[in-house]
Amino acid sequence: MTALAAVVGMTKQAMGQVATYLVGAGYLLEDSAPDDRRIRVLHLSARGREVTELILERMTRVEAQWAQRVGSHRYAIFRAVLGELG
């Protein structure tokens, strides 16, 4: 949780709440690490994989539309700048 929270800019506690919600909603499955039961190990459920795939497909279509509107070169620059900010 600590590493994931740092990546997304949340507190560990907030990330834990999000993970608990996603487990309850059926998007994630939760296990304990075999060598340390205090550690939560999270995996995408079948539902989580399906939603992730749908989101990626939709984002691919949206990005293609944006690139078409502003030109592929300008869109590539935009993506590079976003990468620098992240």
PDB file of N, CA, C and O in Angstrom:
ATOM      1  N   MET A   1       0.813  -1.195   0.000  1.00  0.00           N
ATOM      2  CA  MET A   1       0.000   0.000   0.000  1.00  0.00           C
ATOM      3  C   MET A   1       0.857   1.259   0.000  1.00  0.00           C
ATOM      4  O   MET A   1       0.544   2.239  -0.676  1.00  0.00           O
ATOM      5  N   THR A   2       1.929   1.219   0.759  1.00  0.00           N
ATOM      6  CA  THR A   2       2.775   2.405   0.873  1.00  0.00           C
ATOM      7  C   THR A   2       3.342   2.806  -0.483  1.00  0.00           C
ATOM      8  O   THR A   2       3.308   3.981  -0.848  1.00  0.00           O
ATOM      9  N   ALA A   3       3.863   1.838  -1.228  1.00  0.00           N
ATOM     10  CA  ALA A   3       4.460   2.139  -2.533  1.00  0.00           C
ATOM     11  C   ALA A   3       3.407   2.625  -3.514  1.00  0.00           C
ATOM     12  O   ALA A   3       3.634   3.599  -4.231  1.00  0.00           O
ATOM     13  N   LEU A   4       2.262   1.963  -3.554  1.00  0.00           N
ATOM     14  CA  LEU A   4       1.197   2.366  -4.463  1.00  0.00           C
ATOM     15  C   LEU A   4       0.669   3.754  -4.092  1.00  0.00           C
ATOM     16  O   LEU A   4       0.425   4.584  -4.967  1.00  0.00           O
ATOM     17  N   ALA A   5       0.499   3.995  -2.816  1.00  0.00           N
ATOM     18  CA  ALA A   5       0.018   5.306  -2.356  1.00  0.00           C
ATOM     19  C   ALA A   5       0.971   6.413  -2.788  1.00  0.00           C
ATOM     20  O   ALA A   5       0.531   7.487  -3.198  1.00  0.00           O
ATOM     21  N   ALA A   6       2.265   6.158  -2.699  1.00  0.00           N
ATOM     22  CA  ALA A   6       3.253   7.165  -3.099  1.00  0.00           C
ATOM     23  C   ALA A   6       3.161   7.457  -4.590  1.00  0.00           C
ATOM     24  O   ALA A   6       3.295   8.608  -5.005  1.00  0.00           O
ATOM     25  N   VAL A   7       2.935   6.429  -5.396  1.00  0.00           N
ATOM     26  CA  VAL A   7       2.850   6.607  -6.844  1.00  0.00           C
ATOM     27  C   VAL A   7       1.645   7.466  -7.218  1.00  0.00           C
ATOM     28  O   VAL A   7       1.746   8.324  -8.095  1.00  0.00           O
ATOM     29  N   VAL A   8       0.522   7.248  -6.570  1.00  0.00           N
ATOM     30  CA  VAL A   8      -0.695   7.991  -6.931  1.00  0.00           C
ATOM     31  C   VAL A   8      -0.897   9.244  -6.095  1.00  0.00           C
ATOM     32  O   VAL A   8      -1.867   9.974  -6.301  1.00  0.00           O
ATOM     33  N   GLY A   9       0.000   9.502  -5.159  1.00  0.00           N
ATOM     34  CA  GLY A   9      -0.061  10.731  -4.374  1.00  0.00           C
ATOM     35  C   GLY A   9      -1.131  10.721  -3.299  1.00  0.00           C
ATOM     36  O   GLY A   9      -1.756  11.748  -3.035  1.00  0.00           O
ATOM     37  N   MET A  10      -1.345   9.584  -2.684  1.00  0.00           N
ATOM     38  CA  MET A  10      -2.330   9.457  -1.612  1.00  0.00           C
ATOM     39  C   MET A  10      -1.624   9.016  -0.334  1.00  0.00           C
ATOM     40  O   MET A  10      -0.483   8.556  -0.372  1.00  0.00           O
ATOM     41  N   THR A  11      -2.303   9.158   0.781  1.00  0.00           N
ATOM     42  CA  THR A  11      -1.769   8.592   2.014  1.00  0.00           C
ATOM     43  C   THR A  11      -1.976   7.082   1.988  1.00  0.00           C
ATOM     44  O   THR A  11      -2.821   6.572   1.252  1.00  0.00           O
ATOM     45  N   LYS A  12      -1.210   6.391   2.786  1.00  0.00           N
ATOM     46  CA  LYS A  12      -1.351   4.939   2.883  1.00  0.00           C
ATOM     47  C   LYS A  12      -2.751   4.570   3.371  1.00  0.00           C
ATOM     48  O   LYS A  12      -3.338   3.591   2.909  1.00  0.00           O
ATOM     49  N   GLN A  13      -3.273   5.344   4.290  1.00  0.00           N
ATOM     50  CA  GLN A  13      -4.603   5.073   4.832  1.00  0.00           C
ATOM     51  C   GLN A  13      -5.676   5.242   3.748  1.00  0.00           C
ATOM     52  O   GLN A  13      -6.579   4.413   3.632  1.00  0.00           O
ATOM     53  N   ALA A  14      -5.575   6.303   2.965  1.00  0.00           N
ATOM     54  CA  ALA A  14      -6.541   6.540   1.893  1.00  0.00           C
ATOM     55  C   ALA A  14      -6.455   5.433   0.840  1.00  0.00           C
ATOM     56  O   ALA A  14      -7.476   4.969   0.333  1.00  0.00           O
ATOM     57  N   MET A  15      -5.232   5.018   0.517  1.00  0.00           N
ATOM     58  CA  MET A  15      -5.058   3.944  -0.453  1.00  0.00           C
ATOM     59  C   MET A  15      -5.676   2.653   0.077  1.00  0.00           C
ATOM     60  O   MET A  15      -6.280   1.893  -0.679  1.00  0.00           O
ATOM     61  N   GLY A  16      -5.526   2.414   1.356  1.00  0.00           N
ATOM     62  CA  GLY A  16      -6.133   1.238   1.973  1.00  0.00           C
ATOM     63  C   GLY A  16      -7.647   1.261   1.865  1.00  0.00           C
ATOM     64  O   GLY A  16      -8.275   0.226   1.642  1.00  0.00           O
ATOM     65  N   GLN A  17      -8.237   2.449   2.024  1.00  0.00           N
ATOM     66  CA  GLN A  17      -9.689   2.583   1.904  1.00  0.00           C
ATOM     67  C   GLN A  17     -10.144   2.319   0.468  1.00  0.00           C
ATOM     68  O   GLN A  17     -11.161   1.663   0.243  1.00  0.00           O
ATOM     69  N   VAL A  18      -9.389   2.831  -0.492  1.00  0.00           N
ATOM     70  CA  VAL A  18      -9.713   2.594  -1.895  1.00  0.00           C
ATOM     71  C   VAL A  18      -9.627   1.101  -2.195  1.00  0.00           C
ATOM     72  O   VAL A  18     -10.511   0.541  -2.843  1.00  0.00           O
ATOM     73  N   ALA A  19      -8.559   0.460  -1.725  1.00  0.00           N
ATOM     74  CA  ALA A  19      -8.395  -0.973  -1.965  1.00  0.00           C
ATOM     75  C   ALA A  19      -9.531  -1.766  -1.335  1.00  0.00           C
ATOM     76  O   ALA A  19     -10.048  -2.698  -1.952  1.00  0.00           O
ATOM     77  N   THR A  20      -9.922  -1.416  -0.130  1.00  0.00           N
ATOM     78  CA  THR A  20     -11.025  -2.101   0.545  1.00  0.00           C
ATOM     79  C   THR A  20     -12.319  -1.955  -0.256  1.00  0.00           C
ATOM     80  O   THR A  20     -13.076  -2.915  -0.401  1.00  0.00           O
ATOM     81  N   TYR A  21     -12.567  -0.757  -0.771  1.00  0.00           N
ATOM     82  CA  TYR A  21     -13.750  -0.534  -1.603  1.00  0.00           C
ATOM     83  C   TYR A  21     -13.699  -1.409  -2.857  1.00  0.00           C
ATOM     84  O   TYR A  21     -14.688  -2.052  -3.207  1.00  0.00           O
ATOM     85  N   LEU A  22     -12.538  -1.433  -3.536  1.00  0.00           N
ATOM     86  CA  LEU A  22     -12.418  -2.198  -4.774  1.00  0.00           C
ATOM     87  C   LEU A  22     -12.547  -3.703  -4.542  1.00  0.00           C
ATOM     88  O   LEU A  22     -13.060  -4.420  -5.401  1.00  0.00           O
ATOM     89  N   VAL A  23     -12.089  -4.180  -3.397  1.00  0.00           N
ATOM     90  CA  VAL A  23     -12.291  -5.590  -3.039  1.00  0.00           C
ATOM     91  C   VAL A  23     -13.782  -5.850  -2.835  1.00  0.00           C
ATOM     92  O   VAL A  23     -14.328  -6.819  -3.363  1.00  0.00           O
ATOM     93  N   GLY A  24     -14.432  -4.985  -2.072  1.00  0.00           N
ATOM     94  CA  GLY A  24     -15.862  -5.133  -1.807  1.00  0.00           C
ATOM     95  C   GLY A  24     -16.720  -5.053  -3.055  1.00  0.00           C
ATOM     96  O   GLY A  24     -17.758  -5.708  -3.145  1.00  0.00           O
ATOM     97  N   ALA A  25     -16.284  -4.244  -4.027  1.00  0.00           N
ATOM     98  CA  ALA A  25     -17.031  -4.078  -5.271  1.00  0.00           C
ATOM     99  C   ALA A  25     -16.738  -5.190  -6.273  1.00  0.00           C
ATOM    100  O   ALA A  25     -17.371  -5.266  -7.326  1.00  0.00           O
ATOM    101  N   GLY A  26     -15.780  -6.051  -5.943  1.00  0.00           N
ATOM    102  CA  GLY A  26     -15.489  -7.185  -6.814  1.00  0.00           C
ATOM    103  C   GLY A  26     -14.457  -6.945  -7.892  1.00  0.00           C
ATOM    104  O   GLY A  26     -14.298  -7.777  -8.786  1.00  0.00           O
ATOM    105  N   TYR A  27     -13.743  -5.815  -7.831  1.00  0.00           N
ATOM    106  CA  TYR A  27     -12.724  -5.521  -8.835  1.00  0.00           C
ATOM    107  C   TYR A  27     -11.360  -6.104  -8.473  1.00  0.00           C
ATOM    108  O   TYR A  27     -10.539  -6.365  -9.352  1.00  0.00           O
ATOM    109  N   LEU A  28     -11.124  -6.305  -7.186  1.00  0.00           N
ATOM    110  CA  LEU A  28      -9.861  -6.868  -6.706  1.00  0.00           C
ATOM    111  C   LEU A  28     -10.128  -8.070  -5.826  1.00  0.00           C
ATOM    112  O   LEU A  28     -11.185  -8.188  -5.205  1.00  0.00           O
ATOM    113  N   LEU A  29      -9.149  -8.960  -5.784  1.00  0.00           N
ATOM    114  CA  LEU A  29      -9.130 -10.067  -4.841  1.00  0.00           C
ATOM    115  C   LEU A  29      -7.997  -9.807  -3.870  1.00  0.00           C
ATOM    116  O   LEU A  29      -6.957  -9.268  -4.249  1.00  0.00           O
ATOM    117  N   GLU A  30      -8.194 -10.184  -2.633  1.00  0.00           N
ATOM    118  CA  GLU A  30      -7.200  -9.898  -1.594  1.00  0.00           C
ATOM    119  C   GLU A  30      -6.707 -11.194  -0.959  1.00  0.00           C
ATOM    120  O   GLU A  30      -7.494 -12.076  -0.615  1.00  0.00           O
ATOM    121  N   ASP A  31      -5.399 -11.288  -0.814  1.00  0.00           N
ATOM    122  CA  ASP A  31      -4.743 -12.385  -0.115  1.00  0.00           C
ATOM    123  C   ASP A  31      -3.745 -11.788   0.868  1.00  0.00           C
ATOM    124  O   ASP A  31      -3.487 -10.584   0.857  1.00  0.00           O
ATOM    125  N   SER A  32      -3.205 -12.622   1.692  1.00  0.00           N
ATOM    126  CA  SER A  32      -2.095 -12.221   2.558  1.00  0.00           C
ATOM    127  C   SER A  32      -0.813 -12.790   1.976  1.00  0.00           C
ATOM    128  O   SER A  32      -0.818 -13.854   1.357  1.00  0.00           O
ATOM    129  N   ALA A  33       0.276 -12.077   2.178  1.00  0.00           N
ATOM    130  CA  ALA A  33       1.568 -12.586   1.727  1.00  0.00           C
ATOM    131  C   ALA A  33       1.892 -13.842   2.523  1.00  0.00           C
ATOM    132  O   ALA A  33       1.691 -13.858   3.738  1.00  0.00           O
ATOM    133  N   PRO A  34       2.384 -14.889   1.885  1.00  0.00           N
ATOM    134  CA  PRO A  34       2.636 -16.145   2.601  1.00  0.00           C
ATOM    135  C   PRO A  34       3.667 -16.017   3.721  1.00  0.00           C
ATOM    136  O   PRO A  34       3.589 -16.731   4.720  1.00  0.00           O
ATOM    137  N   ASP A  35       4.620 -15.120   3.559  1.00  0.00           N
ATOM    138  CA  ASP A  35       5.679 -14.988   4.564  1.00  0.00           C
ATOM    139  C   ASP A  35       5.386 -13.909   5.607  1.00  0.00           C
ATOM    140  O   ASP A  35       6.093 -13.815   6.610  1.00  0.00           O
ATOM    141  N   ASP A  36       4.347 -13.091   5.380  1.00  0.00           N
ATOM    142  CA  ASP A  36       3.995 -12.047   6.345  1.00  0.00           C
ATOM    143  C   ASP A  36       2.514 -11.736   6.207  1.00  0.00           C
ATOM    144  O   ASP A  36       2.114 -11.008   5.298  1.00  0.00           O
ATOM    145  N   ARG A  37       1.718 -12.268   7.080  1.00  0.00           N
ATOM    146  CA  ARG A  37       0.259 -12.146   7.001  1.00  0.00           C
ATOM    147  C   ARG A  37      -0.242 -10.702   7.148  1.00  0.00           C
ATOM    148  O   ARG A  37      -1.404 -10.423   6.853  1.00  0.00           O
ATOM    149  N   ARG A  38       0.609  -9.796   7.594  1.00  0.00           N
ATOM    150  CA  ARG A  38       0.207  -8.390   7.722  1.00  0.00           C
ATOM    151  C   ARG A  38       0.145  -7.685   6.375  1.00  0.00           C
ATOM    152  O   ARG A  38      -0.499  -6.645   6.245  1.00  0.00           O
ATOM    153  N   ILE A  39       0.805  -8.243   5.384  1.00  0.00           N
ATOM    154  CA  ILE A  39       0.891  -7.623   4.063  1.00  0.00           C
ATOM    155  C   ILE A  39      -0.286  -8.070   3.204  1.00  0.00           C
ATOM    156  O   ILE A  39      -0.521  -9.264   3.019  1.00  0.00           O
ATOM    157  N   ARG A  40      -1.024  -7.085   2.679  1.00  0.00           N
ATOM    158  CA  ARG A  40      -2.134  -7.368   1.769  1.00  0.00           C
ATOM    159  C   ARG A  40      -1.593  -7.515   0.351  1.00  0.00           C
ATOM    160  O   ARG A  40      -0.863  -6.655  -0.140  1.00  0.00           O
ATOM    161  N   VAL A  41      -1.954  -8.593  -0.284  1.00  0.00           N
ATOM    162  CA  VAL A  41      -1.597  -8.813  -1.684  1.00  0.00           C
ATOM    163  C   VAL A  41      -2.882  -8.708  -2.489  1.00  0.00           C
ATOM    164  O   VAL A  41      -3.831  -9.457  -2.254  1.00  0.00           O
ATOM    165  N   LEU A  42      -2.912  -7.791  -3.425  1.00  0.00           N
ATOM    166  CA  LEU A  42      -4.108  -7.534  -4.215  1.00  0.00           C
ATOM    167  C   LEU A  42      -3.906  -7.993  -5.654  1.00  0.00           C
ATOM    168  O   LEU A  42      -2.834  -7.819  -6.233  1.00  0.00           O
ATOM    169  N   HIS A  43      -4.957  -8.580  -6.215  1.00  0.00           N
ATOM    170  CA  HIS A  43      -4.940  -9.048  -7.605  1.00  0.00           C
ATOM    171  C   HIS A  43      -6.234  -8.595  -8.266  1.00  0.00           C
ATOM    172  O   HIS A  43      -7.267  -8.486  -7.605  1.00  0.00           O
ATOM    173  N   LEU A  44      -6.181  -8.333  -9.558  1.00  0.00           N
ATOM    174  CA  LEU A  44      -7.408  -8.044 -10.288  1.00  0.00           C
ATOM    175  C   LEU A  44      -8.272  -9.299 -10.330  1.00  0.00           C
ATOM    176  O   LEU A  44      -7.773 -10.402 -10.551  1.00  0.00           O
ATOM    177  N   SER A  45      -9.560  -9.122 -10.117  1.00  0.00           N
ATOM    178  CA  SER A  45     -10.511 -10.214 -10.306  1.00  0.00           C
ATOM    179  C   SER A  45     -10.853 -10.278 -11.791  1.00  0.00           C
ATOM    180  O   SER A  45     -10.387  -9.449 -12.572  1.00  0.00           O
ATOM    181  N   ALA A  46     -11.657 -11.250 -12.180  1.00  0.00           N
ATOM    182  CA  ALA A  46     -12.106 -11.330 -13.576  1.00  0.00           C
ATOM    183  C   ALA A  46     -12.844 -10.041 -13.945  1.00  0.00           C
ATOM    184  O   ALA A  46     -12.658  -9.501 -15.035  1.00  0.00           O
ATOM    185  N   ARG A  47     -13.679  -9.558 -13.030  1.00  0.00           N
ATOM    186  CA  ARG A  47     -14.404  -8.302 -13.262  1.00  0.00           C
ATOM    187  C   ARG A  47     -13.434  -7.133 -13.397  1.00  0.00           C
ATOM    188  O   ARG A  47     -13.615  -6.275 -14.260  1.00  0.00           O
ATOM    189  N   GLY A  48     -12.412  -7.092 -12.556  1.00  0.00           N
ATOM    190  CA  GLY A  48     -11.399  -6.040 -12.625  1.00  0.00           C
ATOM    191  C   GLY A  48     -10.633  -6.062 -13.930  1.00  0.00           C
ATOM    192  O   GLY A  48     -10.348  -5.012 -14.506  1.00  0.00           O
ATOM    193  N   ARG A  49     -10.297  -7.261 -14.402  1.00  0.00           N
ATOM    194  CA  ARG A  49      -9.594  -7.377 -15.687  1.00  0.00           C
ATOM    195  C   ARG A  49     -10.486  -6.907 -16.836  1.00  0.00           C
ATOM    196  O   ARG A  49     -10.021  -6.241 -17.761  1.00  0.00           O
ATOM    197  N   GLU A  50     -11.777  -7.264 -16.767  1.00  0.00           N
ATOM    198  CA  GLU A  50     -12.713  -6.865 -17.818  1.00  0.00           C
ATOM    199  C   GLU A  50     -12.848  -5.344 -17.879  1.00  0.00           C
ATOM    200  O   GLU A  50     -12.796  -4.756 -18.960  1.00  0.00           O
ATOM    201  N   VAL A  51     -13.020  -4.715 -16.729  1.00  0.00           N
ATOM    202  CA  VAL A  51     -13.170  -3.257 -16.691  1.00  0.00           C
ATOM    203  C   VAL A  51     -11.882  -2.582 -17.140  1.00  0.00           C
ATOM    204  O   VAL A  51     -11.931  -1.592 -17.870  1.00  0.00           O
ATOM    205  N   THR A  52     -10.738  -3.093 -16.722  1.00  0.00           N
ATOM    206  CA  THR A  52      -9.454  -2.526 -17.125  1.00  0.00           C
ATOM    207  C   THR A  52      -9.296  -2.594 -18.638  1.00  0.00           C
ATOM    208  O   THR A  52      -8.846  -1.634 -19.264  1.00  0.00           O
ATOM    209  N   GLU A  53      -9.667  -3.727 -19.223  1.00  0.00           N
ATOM    210  CA  GLU A  53      -9.587  -3.876 -20.676  1.00  0.00           C
ATOM    211  C   GLU A  53     -10.507  -2.877 -21.381  1.00  0.00           C
ATOM    212  O   GLU A  53     -10.106  -2.260 -22.368  1.00  0.00           O
ATOM    213  N   LEU A  54     -11.728  -2.713 -20.885  1.00  0.00           N
ATOM    214  CA  LEU A  54     -12.663  -1.757 -21.479  1.00  0.00           C
ATOM    215  C   LEU A  54     -12.132  -0.327 -21.399  1.00  0.00           C
ATOM    216  O   LEU A  54     -12.247   0.440 -22.355  1.00  0.00           O
ATOM    217  N   ILE A  55     -11.555   0.020 -20.260  1.00  0.00           N
ATOM    218  CA  ILE A  55     -10.997   1.371 -20.088  1.00  0.00           C
ATOM    219  C   ILE A  55      -9.839   1.596 -21.057  1.00  0.00           C
ATOM    220  O   ILE A  55      -9.759   2.648 -21.692  1.00  0.00           O
ATOM    221  N   LEU A  56      -8.950   0.625 -21.176  1.00  0.00           N
ATOM    222  CA  LEU A  56      -7.807   0.766 -22.082  1.00  0.00           C
ATOM    223  C   LEU A  56      -8.260   0.885 -23.531  1.00  0.00           C
ATOM    224  O   LEU A  56      -7.710   1.680 -24.294  1.00  0.00           O
ATOM    225  N   GLU A  57      -9.269   0.091 -23.913  1.00  0.00           N
ATOM    226  CA  GLU A  57      -9.797   0.191 -25.278  1.00  0.00           C
ATOM    227  C   GLU A  57     -10.386   1.578 -25.528  1.00  0.00           C
ATOM    228  O   GLU A  57     -10.145   2.179 -26.575  1.00  0.00           O
ATOM    229  N   ARG A  58     -11.152   2.082 -24.572  1.00  0.00           N
ATOM    230  CA  ARG A  58     -11.773   3.400 -24.721  1.00  0.00           C
ATOM    231  C   ARG A  58     -10.712   4.501 -24.790  1.00  0.00           C
ATOM    232  O   ARG A  58     -10.810   5.405 -25.620  1.00  0.00           O
ATOM    233  N   MET A  59      -9.707   4.426 -23.926  1.00  0.00           N
ATOM    234  CA  MET A  59      -8.643   5.433 -23.933  1.00  0.00           C
ATOM    235  C   MET A  59      -7.874   5.408 -25.249  1.00  0.00           C
ATOM    236  O   MET A  59      -7.465   6.456 -25.748  1.00  0.00           O
ATOM    237  N   THR A  60      -7.676   4.238 -25.804  1.00  0.00           N
ATOM    238  CA  THR A  60      -6.993   4.126 -27.094  1.00  0.00           C
ATOM    239  C   THR A  60      -7.793   4.852 -28.174  1.00  0.00           C
ATOM    240  O   THR A  60      -7.227   5.570 -28.998  1.00  0.00           O
ATOM    241  N   ARG A  61      -9.112   4.661 -28.164  1.00  0.00           N
ATOM    242  CA  ARG A  61      -9.970   5.343 -29.145  1.00  0.00           C
ATOM    243  C   ARG A  61      -9.943   6.856 -28.931  1.00  0.00           C
ATOM    244  O   ARG A  61      -9.840   7.615 -29.895  1.00  0.00           O
ATOM    245  N   VAL A  62     -10.033   7.295 -27.681  1.00  0.00           N
ATOM    246  CA  VAL A  62     -10.022   8.731 -27.383  1.00  0.00           C
ATOM    247  C   VAL A  62      -8.702   9.350 -27.819  1.00  0.00           C
ATOM    248  O   VAL A  62      -8.687  10.414 -28.440  1.00  0.00           O
ATOM    249  N   GLU A  63      -7.599   8.691 -27.498  1.00  0.00           N
ATOM    250  CA  GLU A  63      -6.295   9.243 -27.872  1.00  0.00           C
ATOM    251  C   GLU A  63      -6.128   9.288 -29.379  1.00  0.00           C
ATOM    252  O   GLU A  63      -5.513  10.220 -29.896  1.00  0.00           O
ATOM    253  N   ALA A  64      -6.652   8.320 -30.090  1.00  0.00           N
ATOM    254  CA  ALA A  64      -6.581   8.342 -31.556  1.00  0.00           C
ATOM    255  C   ALA A  64      -7.386   9.515 -32.106  1.00  0.00           C
ATOM    256  O   ALA A  64      -6.967  10.164 -33.065  1.00  0.00           O
ATOM    257  N   GLN A  65      -8.537   9.788 -31.500  1.00  0.00           N
ATOM    258  CA  GLN A  65      -9.343  10.936 -31.924  1.00  0.00           C
ATOM    259  C   GLN A  65      -8.604  12.244 -31.667  1.00  0.00           C
ATOM    260  O   GLN A  65      -8.595  13.139 -32.511  1.00  0.00           O
ATOM    261  N   TRP A  66      -7.988  12.343 -30.497  1.00  0.00           N
ATOM    262  CA  TRP A  66      -7.244  13.564 -30.178  1.00  0.00           C
ATOM    263  C   TRP A  66      -6.081  13.764 -31.144  1.00  0.00           C
ATOM    264  O   TRP A  66      -5.849  14.871 -31.627  1.00  0.00           O
ATOM    265  N   ALA A  67      -5.358  12.689 -31.419  1.00  0.00           N
ATOM    266  CA  ALA A  67      -4.219  12.780 -32.343  1.00  0.00           C
ATOM    267  C   ALA A  67      -4.693  13.189 -33.731  1.00  0.00           C
ATOM    268  O   ALA A  67      -4.018  13.946 -34.428  1.00  0.00           O
ATOM    269  N   GLN A  68      -5.842  12.692 -34.121  1.00  0.00           N
ATOM    270  CA  GLN A  68      -6.387  13.059 -35.426  1.00  0.00           C
ATOM    271  C   GLN A  68      -6.763  14.539 -35.459  1.00  0.00           C
ATOM    272  O   GLN A  68      -6.581  15.203 -36.479  1.00  0.00           O
ATOM    273  N   ARG A  69      -7.283  15.053 -34.357  1.00  0.00           N
ATOM    274  CA  ARG A  69      -7.712  16.464 -34.303  1.00  0.00           C
ATOM    275  C   ARG A  69      -6.540  17.432 -34.327  1.00  0.00           C
ATOM    276  O   ARG A  69      -6.603  18.465 -34.993  1.00  0.00           O
ATOM    277  N   VAL A  70      -5.469  17.108 -33.605  1.00  0.00           N
ATOM    278  CA  VAL A  70      -4.361  18.069 -33.496  1.00  0.00           C
ATOM    279  C   VAL A  70      -3.130  17.656 -34.289  1.00  0.00           C
ATOM    280  O   VAL A  70      -2.167  18.419 -34.376  1.00  0.00           O
ATOM    281  N   GLY A  71      -3.148  16.480 -34.857  1.00  0.00           N
ATOM    282  CA  GLY A  71      -2.000  15.973 -35.602  1.00  0.00           C
ATOM    283  C   GLY A  71      -1.151  15.056 -34.720  1.00  0.00           C
ATOM    284  O   GLY A  71      -0.976  15.296 -33.526  1.00  0.00           O
ATOM    285  N   SER A  72      -0.639  14.016 -35.337  1.00  0.00           N
ATOM    286  CA  SER A  72       0.098  13.011 -34.557  1.00  0.00           C
ATOM    287  C   SER A  72       1.373  13.570 -33.928  1.00  0.00           C
ATOM    288  O   SER A  72       1.747  13.174 -32.824  1.00  0.00           O
ATOM    289  N   HIS A  73       2.040  14.487 -34.627  1.00  0.00           N
ATOM    290  CA  HIS A  73       3.275  15.070 -34.080  1.00  0.00           C
ATOM    291  C   HIS A  73       2.981  15.906 -32.831  1.00  0.00           C
ATOM    292  O   HIS A  73       3.653  15.761 -31.809  1.00  0.00           O
ATOM    293  N   ARG A  74       1.983  16.776 -32.918  1.00  0.00           N
ATOM    294  CA  ARG A  74       1.630  17.604 -31.764  1.00  0.00           C
ATOM    295  C   ARG A  74       1.134  16.743 -30.609  1.00  0.00           C
ATOM    296  O   ARG A  74       1.435  17.022 -29.449  1.00  0.00           O
ATOM    297  N   TYR A  75       0.375  15.699 -30.925  1.00  0.00           N
ATOM    298  CA  TYR A  75      -0.125  14.839 -29.860  1.00  0.00           C
ATOM    299  C   TYR A  75       1.029  14.093 -29.187  1.00  0.00           C
ATOM    300  O   TYR A  75       1.011  13.898 -27.971  1.00  0.00           O
ATOM    301  N   ALA A  76       2.022  13.679 -29.956  1.00  0.00           N
ATOM    302  CA  ALA A  76       3.190  13.003 -29.379  1.00  0.00           C
ATOM    303  C   ALA A  76       3.933  13.946 -28.426  1.00  0.00           C
ATOM    304  O   ALA A  76       4.409  13.520 -27.373  1.00  0.00           O
ATOM    305  N   ILE A  77       4.028  15.205 -28.792  1.00  0.00           N
ATOM    306  CA  ILE A  77       4.662  16.197 -27.910  1.00  0.00           C
ATOM    307  C   ILE A  77       3.855  16.341 -26.624  1.00  0.00           C
ATOM    308  O   ILE A  77       4.420  16.357 -25.530  1.00  0.00           O
ATOM    309  N   PHE A  78       2.540  16.447 -26.757  1.00  0.00           N
ATOM    310  CA  PHE A  78       1.651  16.539 -25.603  1.00  0.00           C
ATOM    311  C   PHE A  78       1.863  15.362 -24.659  1.00  0.00           C
ATOM    312  O   PHE A  78       1.974  15.548 -23.447  1.00  0.00           O
ATOM    313  N   ARG A  79       1.918  14.150 -25.211  1.00  0.00           N
ATOM    314  CA  ARG A  79       2.124  12.964 -24.382  1.00  0.00           C
ATOM    315  C   ARG A  79       3.501  12.994 -23.700  1.00  0.00           C
ATOM    316  O   ARG A  79       3.632  12.591 -22.545  1.00  0.00           O
ATOM    317  N   ALA A  80       4.497  13.460 -24.402  1.00  0.00           N
ATOM    318  CA  ALA A  80       5.840  13.556 -23.822  1.00  0.00           C
ATOM    319  C   ALA A  80       5.855  14.530 -22.653  1.00  0.00           C
ATOM    320  O   ALA A  80       6.461  14.255 -21.617  1.00  0.00           O
ATOM    321  N   VAL A  81       5.191  15.665 -22.818  1.00  0.00           N
ATOM    322  CA  VAL A  81       5.124  16.662 -21.747  1.00  0.00           C
ATOM    323  C   VAL A  81       4.387  16.065 -20.550  1.00  0.00           C
ATOM    324  O   VAL A  81       4.832  16.236 -19.415  1.00  0.00           O
ATOM    325  N   LEU A  82       3.281  15.377 -20.774  1.00  0.00           N
ATOM    326  CA  LEU A  82       2.572  14.732 -19.666  1.00  0.00           C
ATOM    327  C   LEU A  82       3.465  13.731 -18.942  1.00  0.00           C
ATOM    328  O   LEU A  82       3.434  13.627 -17.715  1.00  0.00           O
ATOM    329  N   GLY A  83       4.253  13.003 -19.710  1.00  0.00           N
ATOM    330  CA  GLY A  83       5.189  12.056 -19.105  1.00  0.00           C
ATOM    331  C   GLY A  83       6.213  12.732 -18.206  1.00  0.00           C
ATOM    332  O   GLY A  83       6.592  12.195 -17.166  1.00  0.00           O
ATOM    333  N   GLU A  84       6.655  13.908 -18.613  1.00  0.00           N
ATOM    334  CA  GLU A  84       7.614  14.663 -17.801  1.00  0.00           C
ATOM    335  C   GLU A  84       6.986  15.142 -16.496  1.00  0.00           C
ATOM    336  O   GLU A  84       7.657  15.218 -15.467  1.00  0.00           O
ATOM    337  N   LEU A  85       5.698  15.464 -16.545  1.00  0.00           N
ATOM    338  CA  LEU A  85       5.010  15.935 -15.333  1.00  0.00           C
ATOM    339  C   LEU A  85       4.774  14.807 -14.347  1.00  0.00           C
ATOM    340  O   LEU A  85       4.755  15.031 -13.137  1.00  0.00           O
ATOM    341  N   GLY A  86       4.591  13.585 -14.859  1.00  0.00           N
ATOM    342  CA  GLY A  86       4.305  12.445 -13.992  1.00  0.00           C
ATOM    343  C   GLY A  86       5.530  11.942 -13.365  1.00  0.00           C
ATOM    344  O   GLY A  86       5.481  10.981 -12.598  1.00  0.00           O
TER     345      GLY A  86
END
